[in-house]
Amino acid sequence: MEKFKTVKKMIDGVEYTAQFNGLSAALEAVDNSYIGGSSNTSSLKMAKYILENVIVAPRVDVDSFENAEKLNNVLDFGREVMQGNFREPEEQSGPEEKGSK
């Protein structure tokens, strides 16, 4: 799987560029967003991670948005790219199945 691929998307009149950093980075982001002493993740920690590490242009932070809906549209795009869900079906690959059933 190709690491560091960028994807562009127009959201609310702004073109955002998101960067796929690999699945290990996505898993680490989730691990680092847990609230200490609980099994809950922090929405703010995850939002900050996505805006600092996945959305590479334009540079924005949580307070750059005028409302939660616009923020969530960008975070949804960033989350999909972070998790590797941006390829066309013919581009997707995984481990080849060995043997026959």
Summary of the structure (lengths in Angstrom):
residues: 101
radius of gyration: 15.5
end to end distance: 25.9
largest distance: 54.4
contacts: 231
relative contact order: 0.19
helix: 43%
strand: 19%
